[in-house]
Amino acid sequence: MPMEKTFDPAAIEAKWAQSWESRGLFRPARPNAQPFTIVNPPPNVTGALHIGHALDNTLQDVLVRYERLRGKDALWVVGMDHAGIATQMVVERQLEARQDKRTNYSREEFVDKIWQWKAESGGQITGQLRRLGCSMDWSREQFTMDPHFTRAVVKVFVDLHKKGLIYRDKRLVNWDPKLKTAISDLEVETREVQGGFWHFKYPIADGVTLDDGRNYIEVATTRPETMLADMAVAVHPDDARYKSVIGKDILQPITGRRFKVVADEHADPELGSGAVKITPGHDFNDFEVGKRAGFKPGEMLNMFDGDANVIQTSDGLIPAEYLGLHRFRRDGKDGARELVVQRMKEAGFLVPHVDKDGAEHDAEPRTIQTPFGDRGGVVIEPWLTDQWYVDAETLAQPPMQAVRDGRINIVPKTWEKTFFNWMENIQPWCVSRQLWWGHRIPAWYGPGLDDDGTPNSGMTVELTKDASHTLLKAYPTRQQIFVAETEEEALRQAEAYYPAGTKVHFGEGTSGSPSHVILARDPDVLDTWFSSALWPFATLGWPENTDLLKRHYPNDVLVSGFDILFFWDARMAMQGMEFMGDVPWKTLYLHGLVRAPDGAKMSKSKGNVIDPLGLIDQYGADALRFFMAAMESQGRDIKMDDARLAGYRNFATKLWNAARFCEANGISASASLAAPFATLPVNRWIIGEVAGTVEAMETAFAAYRFDEAANAIYSFAWDRFCDWYLELIKGAIDNETKAVAGWVLDQILVMLHPFMPFITEELWTGLGDRADYPLITAKWPEPCATRDADASADIDWLIKLVSELRGAKAELGLPPGARLTAHFPTSLKGRTEKLSAQLDRLARLEAISFDPAPAGASAQLVVEGETITVPLEGVIDIAAERDRLTKALAAATKERDGLAGRLNNPSFVERAKPEAVEKARADHAAKEAEAERLTAALARLG
C-alpha cells in the first residue's frame, strides 16, 4: 500500500504500542547477549503522567531502545509505588464523600478497601506511559506491596535491626496533625505566612539581675504557645550582656517552671535581644540545643497530642485552662497561642511593638517561612515522639566510597559535591509512619522484666482504630521489643525471653499476672522510601538468588530527577551496598526540572502546569519525546516551548515526506548493514555523512549527552539528507543511487528510533517487507565505511556555493529562480566540470565563465577562500539597492545599540523581570545578526 499523503501521529501510535507489547518485543529473548538494566523511578499508584514523568521516562526509553538496537539483553524494570499517605488519603476522601470514615472499619477491612480501589482505579499512569512509547517490560510489572516485595522489605528491616542499624528512639519529627503521622522532609513545603513576632520578659529567679540592672531577660518568638513547654533560655557564650547569668535560673511566667540560662552558639547576639527561649520538644534547632544542654530526649517536654491540642507535660505545670486547646485559633475560638499572649500581657510580661507612627501592638508583623504538609495542607508541628530510625550515617559510608573510587558515576559531576555534603552530614532516617496502608513494621511489644526476673504486669494493651500512637497505651515503660519476619518467630523469641511457663499470646486486654503476657504488634507502617530503596534488587527477585538477579544486578543506569537524590537515590545506594555487596547502578544520571515557558516552576497553585497528554494529542508523542531529549543538557532545567514542539512535529512531517519521495522514485528498504558500493561523489559523500553521524551519536550516548545525540541525527536527517542529498539526486536516480538512498534512509530510521519510535517503526515497515524484522529489534548502524575525503570536499563545496548564491539572491531581492552568470577562478575548473549537472540544477547559473569578471557592480561570493564573482549590472538597480541596504543597516544598527545600552545598564539587568532581560538579549542578538547580514550584502555590491 502506498504511504498516506499526510503524517498523522495518532493513527500510528496506538497501533505500534500495542504491537510491540503483544509480541513481547520490549524484552526479546537474548540469553547470550550482554545485559543492560535500568529501573524506572516507580510513580505513585495514585499518580497521573506529568511533564516531569515525561522527561524522566523519555530519557530512560531513549537509552533502552539504543542499547536494544545495539543487541543487548535490555531490561527496563517497571512498577509503581504504593504511596502510603497519598493512597490512604484517596480512599479516605472517598469514604468522607459517603459520610463514612476509616475508623468505622477494622484495619484489615480498610486495607481491603484500598486494594479494591487499586484494582478499579489505581495505576492509570501505566497506560499513559504506554502512550509516551515507553518500552518497559510490562510482563514483569512490579508493585511495592506485592507479596514478594513485602517479604524483601520485612527481611531488610529485621536484618538491619539485628545489626543495630535500625532502632527505636525518641526524636523530633515532622508531624502532620491532620493526617496524624510523621512525614518526610520531601513531603513538607515551605510557604510564606503573615504572622507576628512577639517579645516577652522572662524574670530571672532569686533576685539576680543583669549588669544593666534588669531582673528579666527579653526573648522573642513567632510561636508563643510553645512557651508552655520551655526548658531553657539560650544566650551566646561570648555575649557580654548575659555572661553573669549563665547557669542562673529563669522563672517561666505562665507555668512557673524553673529552668537555666544556658550558653550555646545557636543564640545570635546580633538578632533581637540575643536571647532565645528553648523548647526542645517542639523545635528542631531547640532539640539540638537541649541535647547539648544535657537533656535526654525522654526528659524533653511534649505539650501537644497528635491533633496539636495542648496536653499536660510530664511535670504537670501547664495550667488547666490551656488543656485541650488547639495550638491556633480555629472555628472562631481562641487557641493556646491567643491565650498565652493574653495572659502574658495581663501579667505585664509582654513587650509591645511600637510601629513607625508610635502606636503599640502586641506583635511585630512578620512574613514567616512556615512548613506545611504537602498533602494534609496544615502547618507541620515538630513533635517529640517514639519512632523507628535507620542508622543512615553507617549505611552512607560505602556509597560515598563508591562515588569516590568511580564505581558509581554521577552525571553531571557537579552533583558530587552536593551528594557528599548531604551524606557526610546525614541524620538518622525516620522510617515509621502512623498509617494503615503500607508495610507493617515487623515488631511486637511486650512487658520488660522486673528486677526479680518476672514480667511487669497489670499493663493494658488497647488496640484502637486510630493509627496514632497506640503503643503509648501498651507497655509505656520497660518495653521489650521482638523484631521478627513472622509472628511465629516473634512468639519463639518471646517464649525464650520470658520465664518458663509464661503464657504468651497476641491480642489485647490486660496482663492479669506475671505469668500471662500479651504481645502487641506495632501499628505503624514503613515510610514508602524505605521500600522503594530496595527497587534495584527486590524487583529482580531478591531475597531469592534468582537468575534474573544474578544477570541484571547491578543495574547499569539510574535516571532520576535531582530533587530525589537524597530521598531515593542515596538510599538505594545504601541498601544495595548493604544487602547485595555491590552498587545498585554504575551510573546515576540526574536531570533538571521542566519549567513553564517563562522559567517559573510549575505548580497547580500558579495554574501553569502543562499536561503532557495534551501535548501528545496536539503534536504527537514523537515530537514531545524529541523535544525532551534535545533540550536535556546534563541537569539544566528545561523551559517548555510550543514553537520547538511544533518544529519537531514539522521534523517528523519532513521525514515522512522524504520517505514518500523515496517511495515514489523506487527507493525501498535496504538488506545490508554495511554501506552499498558507490562511485558517484554524492553517494560517497552521504555514506560518509552517515558514518560521521553514527560516530557522533555513539560519542554523545557514551557521555550521556542526550541533546548532542538528538541534535546530531536531527541535523543529518533534516539538513544533509532531506534538504541536500534528495535535492542533489533529483533527476539522476540510477540503481546505485536507489541502493544508497534506501540504505541511508534505513540508517536514519534506526538512529532516530530511540527518540521517535512511532514514526520510525511505521516508515521502516512501510518501506520494506520486513514484518518479522521490526525496527525496535533491528541492529544499530554499522556502515563499515569512512568519510571519502574527496567526495566530501566536493559536495561540501557545492553546498556552500549554492547556499551563498541563494543567500545573495535573497539579500538582493532577486527571485530564487533567477539565472545569473558567475565568473569562477580557473583553479575550480576541474571541480565545476565534475559537478556540472548539480550546479546547473541547484545553482541555476545561466553561464559559468573562467574569464575575468567585467568591471562594474557585482556580488562577491567567498567559498572556502576563493572568490566567485556574479556581475549585477543590468540585473538590479545598483544605486537603489545600495540605498535600501544602507537604510536598513542604519535602522538595525540603531536598534542593536539601543538594546546594548539597556543590557549594559546594571539597574535594568538587576531590577527588570528575568524574562524581560532574556527577551532584550534575544532581540539584541537578532539585530546584531541582521546588521552583519546587511553589511555583508552591501559589501557584495562592490
N, C-alpha and C positions, 0 to 999 in steps of 0.2 A: 504494500500500500504506500503510495506517495505520502510524504510528510504533509501535515497540516500547514496551511499558509501562515497561521498566527500561533505564536507560542502562548500556551495557556497553562500556567503553573498548576492551578487547581485540578486540572484534568489528569495530570500525571502523578501528583504527589501521593494521593491515597492509594493509587494502583501499585506503585513501586514499594511503598512502605509495607503493604500487605503481602506483596510477592516475596520480598526479601525475608520477612519474618516467617511466613508459612513454609518457605523452602529451607529454613534453618541456615541461611547464608550469613547471619550475623556471627555465627561461630562454626565455620566449615570444619570438617574433620581433618586435622593436620597433626596427628600424634607425633610425627617425627620432626616437625618444624620447631624453630626457636620460639619459645613462648614470649608473648608480650601481654602484660597485665595492667589494667587500670580499673580503679573502683570509683563509682560516682559518689560525690557527697550526697548522702541519702536525703532527699527532700522530705519534709513533714507529710505525714499521711493526710493531714488537713489541707495541704497546700495546693496552689494553682500556679501554673507557669508564670513567672515574672521575668522581667528583662535581664536580671542577674542570672537566673537559671539559663536563659537563652545563651548568654555569653559563655558561662561555665561549661555547659553541655556541648555547645558548638565546638569549643576548643578541644574537649575530650574526643568528640567524634572525629574531628579532623585528624588527630593523632592515631586513633584506632583504625580508621579507614586507610590512612597512609601505611601503617605497619601491616595491615591485612594485605594491601596491594604488594607489599614487599615480601609476601609469602610467609609471614609469621603466624603462629598459633595465637591469634589476638583474642583475648578475653576481656570484655568490658562488663564488670560486675554491676548489676543494677538492683536497686531496692529502695525501700522507704523507711523512715524513722517513725517510731510510734508516737513521738512528740507528746510526752506526758501531759504537760499543763494545757497545751493548745487543744489536744484531743478531748481531754476531760471537760474543758470549758465548752466545746462544741456540743457535747452531749448534754451537759447540764443546762445549757441555754435552750436546747430542745425541750427538756423537761419543764423548765420555767415557763415556756410558751404554752404548756398544757397545765399550768398551775400545779406543777409537780416539782419534786426536788430529790436530790441524790440521797439524802438521809432518810428518805422513806423506804429505802431498799437496803438489803444487806450488801456488803462489799462485793460478794460474788455475783449478786443479781445486777448490780450496777456495771460491773466489768462485762458481764454478758451483754448488756445494752450497748456498750462501746463496740464489742465485736460485731454486733448486729449492724451498728452504724457503719463500721468499716466495710462490711460485706456489701452494703447497699450504696454507700456514698463516698467512702474513702478511696483515695488513690486516683482521683481524676487527673492528676498531673502525669500519670504514666501514659495516658492517651495523648496528652499534649506534647510530651517528649517524643512520642512517635511522629506527631505532625511535624516536629522540627527535623526529623530524619535521623534520630539517634539510633545507631546500630548496636544497641546493648543486647546482651544475651538474655532476652526476656524469658527464655525457658527455665532459667535459674533465678528468677526474681526473688529477692530476699526481703524479709521484714524483721525488724529488730525485736519483735515479740514472737517470732516463730519458735517452736519448741527447741529446735537445735541451737538457736541463738540464745535462748534463755538459759539453756544448760551451760553454754560458754560463759555467760555473764556471771552465773552463780559460782562457777568454778574459779573464775578470776577473783571474785570477792573473797571467797574462802581461802584461796591460796595466798592472796595478799595479806589477809588477816593473820594467817599462820606465821608469816614472815614479819609481822609487826608493821606492815606498811599500810594497813587500814586499821583505824582505831576510832573509838567514840570519845568525843571531847566536848567541853562547854566553851563555845566561842560566839562571837557576834556573826550574824548572817544578815543578808538582805531579806527581810521578812515582808511578804505581801499580805496585809491584813484582810484584803478582800478574798484572795484565793486561799489564805491560811496555809501558806507554805513558804519555805525558803526558796529563793530563786538565784540564778547565777548573775554575774555582772553583765553578761550579754543580754539578759532579759530586763536590765534596768536602763531606762532612758532619762537623760537629764533635760529638764525643762526650766525655762525662766518663769519664776513666780513672783508676783508683787507681794512682799512681806514686810516685816519690821525687824528692827534691831533694838532690843530693849537693854537698858543699863540698870543694874541693881547694886545695892550696897549689901555686902556680907560682913556682919560685925565680927571683929576679932575677939576671941574669948579671953577671960581672965584679966581684963583691964589693959591688955597690951595695945600699944599704939604704934603707928608708923613713925618714921623720923619727922614727918611734917605735922605730927600731932593727930592725924586722923585715926579713929578707932574702928575703921572698916576698910575693906578692900572692894573696889568697884569692879564688877565683872559685867560682861555684855554677852548677849546670846540672841540667836534667831529662833530658839526653841525654849521658851520659858518653862513649859510644862515639865521638861526633863529635870529641873532642879529638885523635883521630889525624890530623885534617885542620885543626887550629887554625892560624891565621896571624897572630893579634894578640890583645892584651888591650886593651879599651877602657875608659877612665875619662872622667868628665865633665871638661871643661877647667877648670871652676871648683871642682873638688873639691880642697880644700887638702891632703888626705891624700896625694894622688898627684902633685901638681904637680912635685915634684922628680924623678920617674922617667919623666915623659912623654918619649918618644923613646929611652928606655933599652931594653935587650934583656931578654927573658924566655927561659928555657930550658924548653921543654915536657918534663916528666919522662919520658914513655914514648918519644917519638920522638927526643928530643934536638934537636928543631927550634928554631932561634933566631929569635925574631921580636920586634917592637917593642910597647911600650906606646903606644897612640895616644889622642889626645884626641878625643872625639866625644860629642855631646849625647844620643846613644842611651843611654848609660850613666846610670842614675838613682842619684844619691848616696844617696837615701833607701831604696833597695831592696837588701837584703842587704849585701854589703861595698862596693857601689858600683862594683865592677869586673866586667866581662863578658868572657868568652872569645869570640873571634870566629872563626867557621867559615864563611867566605863561600860555600863551595861547597855548604853544606847547611842554610842558614837564610836566609829571605827578608830579615829585618832585617839579619843579618850581611853579606849580599850588598851591601846599600846602604852599610853601614859600610865594607866592604872597598873599594868603589869610591871613597868619599870619602878613604880612606887611601892611594889611589893604585894599588891592584891592578887590573890589567886582567882581564876575565873569563877570558881564556885562561891567565892565571897562577894563577887560583884552583885550589885542590887539590880533587880528587874522590877520595873514598875508597870508593865503592860501585860495583858493577856494576848492571845492570838488575834483578837479583834481590835487591838490597840485601845482597849479600855483600861483604866487605871485599876491596878490590884495592889494589895498591901505588899510592901517589901518585907524581906526576911527579918528586919529589925523592928517591924511593927510601928514605924514612926510617921507614916503618912496619915494625916487627919481623916476622919471618917467621911467628911463632906466631899472628898475627892474620889472616893472609891466608887467604881462603876461608871465614872465619867469617861466619855470618849476623849481622845487626845485633842481633837479640834472641835470647833463649833459645827453642829450639824442638826438638821431638822428643826432649825430655829432655836436651838438650845445651846447655851454656852458650854464649852468643853473645859478640859483641865487647863488648857492654855489661858483662856479668858479668866478663869477663877484664880489662877496663880498670880496673874498680873494685877487683878483687882485687890487680892489680899496683900500683896507686896506694896501696892500703892497706899492702901488704907493704913498699913503699919509704918509708912514713911521710908520704905526701903527702895522705892522706885526713883530713879534719877530721870527726870523728864528730859525730853529732847526739845531744844529751843530752835525753831526754824529761823530763816533769814529775816522774817518780819517780827521776830521777838515773841511769837506765840509758842506756848508749851504744848507738847504732845507726849503721849505715853511712850511712843517708839519713833525711831528714826526710819523713814520709809527706805526700803532696800529692794533691789531686784536680786532674788536669791536663786542660785542654781540648785534645783531641787530634784532628787531622784524619784522617779515614778516607775511602777511596774508596767512593762510594755503591754501586758495583757490584762491585768487587773485594773489598770488605769488609776490607781490611788498612790499616794505618797508612800514610799518604802520606809519601813521602820527598822533601823539597826536593832536587832533583838538578840539577847543573850539566851542561848538555848543549847540543848544537847543535840548534836548531830554526828553523823559519821564522816570521817575525814580520811583522805589519802595522803600519805607522806610524799607529796609531789617533789620535794627537794631531792630525796634519794632517787626517785624514778627519773628525774631530769638529767642526772649526770651522764648516763650512756648516750642519750640523743645529742647532748652538747658535744661529746667527744666525736660522735659520728659525723656531725657537721664540720667539726674542726679537721678531721682527717679525710673528708671528702666522700665518705660512704653515703652521706645524704648531701645532695647538691641542691642548694636553694637558688632558684632563679626567679627574679633577678637577685644578684648578690647583695644588693643594697639592703635586703631584708634581714641579712645575717646579724647585723648589729642590733636590730630590734629584737630578734629571736633570742640572742644571748642576754640582752638586758633584762628581758622578762624571765627567762629561765634561771638566771643567776640570782634573781630576787623573788623567786616563786614562793607563794604562800600555800599552806595546807589547802587541799581541794575538798570543799564540802560536797559530798555526793548523795546525801539523803534529801528526799523531798516528801512533803506531807500530802501525798496524793493516794488515790486508789488505783489509778491506771499506770502501770509500769512494772518493772521487775521488782518484786517484793524483796526486801533485804532479808537474806537468809540468816537471821539471828533470832534467838529465843532468850527470854529473860526469866530468871528465877531468883529466889532469895539467896543472899550470900549466907555464909556460915557464921554463927555467933562464936564467941570466944571458946565455948565448950565444944565446938565442932558440930553443932546441930543447926539446921536451917532456921533463920529467924521466921517467926510465924505470925499469924493474925493479919497478914497483908492481903488486901483485896485487889483482885485483877478485874478491872471493869473495861470491857472491850466496847467502847462507844461507837456510834455510827458517824462520828466526826473524826477525820484523819488527824486532827491536830493534837499531838502530844498525849496520846492515850497512856504512854508509858510513865508519865509523871504520876499517874494514879496506880501504876502497877510496880511495886517494889521500888519506891523512890530512894531508898537508902540500901546500902550493902547489896547492890545487884550483882548477880553472876550472869554473864552473857555466854551463851553457847552458840557458836557460829558453825554451821554445817551445811552441806549441799542438800540434805534431805531431813525430813522430820525424824526418820528412823535413826539417822546418825546423831541428831541433836539429842534424842532420847537416850541413846547409848552414852553420850558424853555426860548427860545429867545423872544417869544412874551410877556412873563411875565417880562422879564428883560428890554426890550426897552419901551419907552413911548407909550401910547395908540395911535393907528393909524399908527404906523410904519409898513411899508411893509417889511416882512422878507421872503426871499426865498433862495434856494440853487442854485449854479451855478458859473458863472464867469463874469467878467466885472467890471464896475466902479460904486461905490455907488454915485449916482448923487446928492443926497440930504440927509439931516439928517433923512428924513422920509423913506428912501429907503436903506435897509440893505441886503447885500449878506452874506450868511454863506458858508464858505469853509471847506470841510471835510479834516481832517488831512490825508496827503498822505502816511504816514508811516504805517508799519505793526509791529506786536509784535514779539519780539525775540521768537524763537521756544522753548527755555527753559521755557518761560512763560506759554505756552500752555501745554507742557509736564509735568509741575509741578502739573497739575490737574489730571494726569493719574490715580491715585488710586481711584478717586471717579467719575470723569466725564465719565470714561469708564463704570461705573455701572449705569448711567442714570441721575446723578445729572445735573441740579438743581431740577429735579423731585425726589420726595422721593419714588423711586421705591422699590419693594420687593427685587430686586437684591442688591440694595444699602444697604438696612436695614440688609440684611443677610450677605453680604460679605465685609462690611466696619466696622472696619479697616481690611486691608489685614493682613495676617499672617507673611509673609516674603517678603523682597525685596532682590534679589541677584543682586549685582552691582559691576562693577569694581571700585577700589578705586579712579581712575582718574576722576570720575564724582561725587564724594562725595559732592562737593560744587555746581557744576553746575546743578545737577539734584536732588540728594538725599536730600540735605538740603532744597532745595526749595520746594520739595514735602512735607517735614515736615512742612514748614512754611504755605503753602497754605492749607494743610489738616487740621491743627490745627485751622487755622483762619476760615475756612468755614464749617468744619464738627465738630469742637469742640473736636476732638479726634485725636490721632496719625494716620498716614496713614498706618503704618505697625508696628507690635510688635517687629520684629527682622530685623535688617539691616545687611546682610552678605556681606562683602567686600572681593572680591578675588583679586589675583595678576594678573600680566601680563603673557602672553605666550611669551617666548623669543626663539630666534634661538638656535640651539644646542650649540653654543659657548657662550651663555649667553647674546649676544647682543640684543638690542631692534630691533624688526623687522621694516623695513621701505622700501618703494619702491625704495628710492634713494640708499639704500645699496644692493638692489637686493636679500634680504634674506627673503622676505615674503613667507609664506607657505600657499598653497591653501587647505583648509580642504576638499573640494570636491575631490581633487586629492587623499588625504589620504583615503577618504571613498572608492574611486574606487580601491585603492591598498589594503587596509586592512579590509574594511568593516566599517559601521557606529558603530557597537557594539564595535569593538576594539578601535576606536577613542574615543568613549564615555567613555569606561572603563579607558583608559589612562588618560583622562582629570580628571575624578573623583579620581582615585587612586593617581594622582600626586598633587591634590589640598589639600594643607596643611595649611589652615587658613591664606590666604593672601600672602603666599610666592609665588614668581614668579615660573613659570613652564618652564623648558627647554624642547624643542622638542627633542625626542629621538626615532629614527626609530627602534632601537633594541627592545625597550619596546613595541612599537606599534606592531611589528612583534610577540613579546611574547604574547601579549593579543589576537592577531589573533590566535596564537597557542593554547591559553587557550580555545577559542571558539571551535577550532577543537577538542581538547581533550574532551571537554564536549559532542560534537557531537558523537565522537567515543564511549564514555562511554554510551550514550543513545542507540547507535546501539548494544553494548554488552548486555545491559539490554533487548532490544527488542529480540535479538537472543536467550536469555535464558528465555523467557516467563515472563519477568518482565514488568508490564504495570502500567498505571496510578492508583493512589490511590483515594478512595472516602471519605477519612477521614481527618479531620483537626488534630485530636489527633493521637498520635503515636500508631501503632499497638501493640498488646500484643506480647512480645518477651521473650524467655527463654535462647537462646544462648548468650554467652558473647559478641560475635562480634556484634550481633544485638542490644543488650542492650547498648553496647559501642557507636555505631554510632547514636543511638537515643539520647543519652546524648550529643554527639558532636553537633547534630542539635540544641538542646535546648541551649547549650552554645553559638553557633553562632548567634542564634536569639537574645539572650540577649546582646551579644557584639555589634551587628548591631544596636539594638534599643538604646543602650547607646551612640554609635557613632553618630547616627542621632540626638539624643536629644542635643548633643553638637556641631552639625554641623561639625563633623569631617568626611568629605566625604572620605578622604584617609583611615581612620580606618575602616569605614563601607565596603568600596570596598575590602580592604585587608583581612578583616575577612571572607567574602564569597569566595574570591579567594583562600585563604589558605585552607578553609574547602573543597571546591569543588575539587581543584586540588590535594591537599595532602591527606586529610583524606578520601575522598570518592573515587576519581579516582585511586590514587596510592595505597591506603591501603585497603579500605573496599572491593572494587571489586576484588582485588587480594586475600584477606582473604577468600572470599566466593566462589571462583572458585572451581568447582568440588563438591561443597556441597550446592547447591541452592535448598533447600526444600521449601515447601509452606510458612513457616514462613519467610524465608529469602526473598522470592519473594515479600511478602507483605511489609516487612520492606524496602527492596531496592527500590521498586516502590514509597513508601511514601517518602523516603529520597530524591530521585531524584526530586519528586514534590516540596519538600521544597527548594531544591537548585534552581529550576527554579523560584519559587516565590521570593526568596531573591535576586536572581541575576537580576530579571526582571527590576528594576529601572535603572540599569546600562547597561544591554544588552537586550533591549526589543525584538529585532527581532528574534534572535536565540532561546530565551526562549519561545516566543509565538509559534514558529514553532515546537519545541520539545514538548511543552505542548499539542498542538493539535494533533501532530503526534503519541504520545504515548497513547492516550486515546480518546474515543468517547465523546468529550465534546465541540462540535461546538457552543452550546448555552451557554457555560460557559468559555469564553475566558480568558486567563491568565491576560489580562490587567484589568479585573474586578474581579479577584479571591480574595481570602482572605489571608491576611498576616498570616504566620505560627503561630499556637497556639498548640505546641506539647503536652501540658498538661503532660509533663514529665520532670524529672530532671536527672542529671548525676548519673548513677549507679556506686557507688564508686568502688565496687569490679570488675565489668566488665571493667571499665575504667583503673583501675590499671593493670589488667591482659593484656589487649590489648596494653596499652601504653608501658608496659614492653616488650611485644613481638616485637613491632615496633622498640624500642630502640635496642633490641638484634639483630634483623635482620639487622638494619642499621649499627651497629658496625661491625657485621660479614662481611657485604658487603664491608664496608669501608676498613677493614683489608685485604680482598682479593685483592681489587684494589691496595692498597699500596704495597702489596707483589707480585704483578704481577700475581696473580692466576686468572684463568677464573672464571666468576660468578657461573658456574655450578659445580665447583669443590666440591666434597663431603669430608667433614672433620669430624674428631672425636672431640667432645667437652666434657670437664670434668666440671660438674656443682657442686656447693656446695649442700649438702643434703637439705638445707633449701628451695631449689627451686623444690624439687621433686614433691610436690603436684601441683604446677603451671605448670610444664612441662608436667605432665600427662594430665592435663586438656586441654592443648593447643597442644597436641602431633601432631594432624593432620596438624595444621597450621605450626608448627615447621618443620615438615617433608617436607612440600611443599615449604615454604618460606626460611627457614634457610639452607635447603639442607645439613643437617648433616647426615653423614653415621651412626654415633652412638652417643648416649648420655650416658655418664657414670657419676656415682656419687662417683666413686673411686678417690683417689688422683691421680693427673696427674703425668706421668712419668718424670724423670729428663731429662734435655736437653732443647734445644731452643723451645720456644713456643710463641704464641700470647696471650697477656693478655687483655681480654675484660672486662672492668668495666662497669656494668649496674646497675644503682641505688644502687651503693655502694658495690655490690657483684661481685667477680671476677670469670669469666668463662675462663678456660684455653683451648687453642687449640694447641696441640703439632704440631711442624713443622719439627721434624727430619724425613728425608726421603720424605718430601713433597716439600721442596725447598732447594737450596744450601744456607745454612745459611751464610757462610762466604762471598759469592759473593753478597748476598742480603744486608748484613751489609755494605759491601764496596760501593755498589751502592747508598744506602741511605745516607751514610756518605758524599760521594762526592756531591750528590745533595743538602744535607743540607748546606755544605760549600758554594756552589755557591749561594744558595738562601740567606744565611746569609750575604754574601759579597754584593750582590745587595741591600738587605734591608738596610744595614748600610750605603752604598754609598748614597742611596736616603735620608736616615735620615740626613746625613751630609748636603746635599743640602737644605733640608727643615729647618734645624737649622741655616742656613746662612741668616741673615736678608737682605743682599744685593740681594740674589736670590728672596726671597719672596716679597720684595718691588719693585724690578725693572723688574722682569720677567712678561710676559703677564699672566693675571689671569688664562687663560685656561692651560698654561704650568705648573703653580703652582698646579692647580687642578689635572692635569694628574700625576704629581710627587707624590701627596698624594695618589691617587688611586693605583699607581704602588707600593708604599711603603706598603700600606695595603695588597695588593695581595701577595707580597713577604714575609711579616710578617706571613700571614696565611699559606703560603707554608712551611715556616720554622717550624712553630708549628706542621703542619701535619707530616712533615718528622721526627721531634723529637719524636712525638708520635709513629710513625712507628718503629723507632729504639728501643724505649722502649718496644714495643710489642715483639721484638725478644728475650728479656730477657737477 
